[in-house]
Amino acid sequence: MVRVYIGAGWSAGIRPGHLVGAIANEAKVNSNVLGGIEVLDRFSLVEVPDEMATRIIDVLGRTRIKGQKVAVRLFRE
């Protein structure tokens, strides 16, 4: 599993369900393969399977989450 950074959090009205819905619906990924979801004030982190990360990042980078374009990238600690 790797973590994906999504540039929106609580202050933008993002909830874990919004992230699961965006990944499941837009990237056509079954929600039960997702790991932990951390929604912080200004950004969110979602654990995704390593082999799906590139596709998820690509798809989410072209879509809107809760009506907003957001930055999406692999999270490096």
C-alpha positions as CSV (number, residue, x, y, z in Angstrom):
1,M,0.0,0.0,0.0
2,V,1.1,3.6,-0.7
3,R,-0.5,6.8,0.3
4,V,-1.9,9.3,-2.1
5,Y,-1.9,13.0,-1.2
6,I,-5.1,14.9,-2.1
7,G,-4.9,18.7,-1.8
8,A,-8.2,19.3,0.0
9,G,-9.4,18.6,3.5
10,W,-11.9,19.5,6.2
11,S,-11.7,23.2,5.4
12,A,-12.8,22.5,1.9
13,G,-15.7,20.4,3.1
14,I,-14.1,17.0,2.2
15,R,-15.2,14.0,4.1
16,P,-13.9,10.4,3.8
17,G,-17.0,9.4,1.9
18,H,-16.2,12.0,-0.8
19,L,-12.8,10.5,-1.3
20,V,-14.0,6.9,-1.4
21,G,-16.8,7.9,-3.8
22,A,-14.4,9.7,-6.2
23,I,-11.9,6.9,-6.3
24,A,-14.5,4.2,-6.6
25,N,-16.6,6.0,-9.2
26,E,-14.0,7.8,-11.3
27,A,-11.1,5.3,-11.2
28,K,-13.4,2.3,-11.1
29,V,-11.7,0.9,-8.1
30,N,-13.6,-1.3,-5.6
31,S,-13.8,0.6,-2.3
32,N,-12.8,-2.5,-0.3
33,V,-9.2,-2.4,-1.6
34,L,-8.7,1.1,-0.1
35,G,-6.8,1.3,3.2
36,G,-6.9,4.1,5.8
37,I,-8.2,7.6,5.0
38,E,-6.9,10.6,6.9
39,V,-8.7,13.9,6.3
40,L,-6.8,16.8,7.8
41,D,-7.6,20.5,7.7
42,R,-5.9,21.3,4.3
43,F,-5.2,18.0,2.7
44,S,-6.1,14.3,2.8
45,L,-4.2,11.0,2.6
46,V,-5.7,7.8,1.2
47,E,-3.9,4.4,1.3
48,V,-4.3,2.6,-2.1
49,P,-2.7,-0.6,-3.5
50,D,0.7,0.2,-5.0
51,E,-0.2,-1.3,-8.4
52,M,-3.2,1.0,-8.7
53,A,-1.7,4.2,-7.4
54,T,-0.6,5.6,-10.8
55,R,-4.0,5.1,-12.4
56,I,-5.8,6.6,-9.4
57,I,-3.6,9.7,-9.3
58,D,-4.0,10.2,-13.0
59,V,-7.8,9.9,-12.9
60,L,-8.3,12.0,-9.7
61,G,-6.0,14.7,-11.2
62,R,-8.5,15.2,-14.0
63,T,-11.7,15.1,-12.0
64,R,-13.3,17.3,-9.4
65,I,-13.9,16.3,-5.8
66,K,-16.8,18.1,-4.2
67,G,-16.8,20.5,-7.2
68,Q,-13.1,21.4,-6.8
69,K,-10.0,20.6,-8.9
70,V,-7.4,19.3,-6.4
71,A,-3.7,18.5,-6.5
72,V,-3.2,14.7,-6.4
73,R,0.2,13.0,-6.1
74,L,2.0,10.2,-4.4
75,F,2.7,11.1,-0.7
76,R,6.3,11.0,0.4
77,E,7.1,11.4,4.1
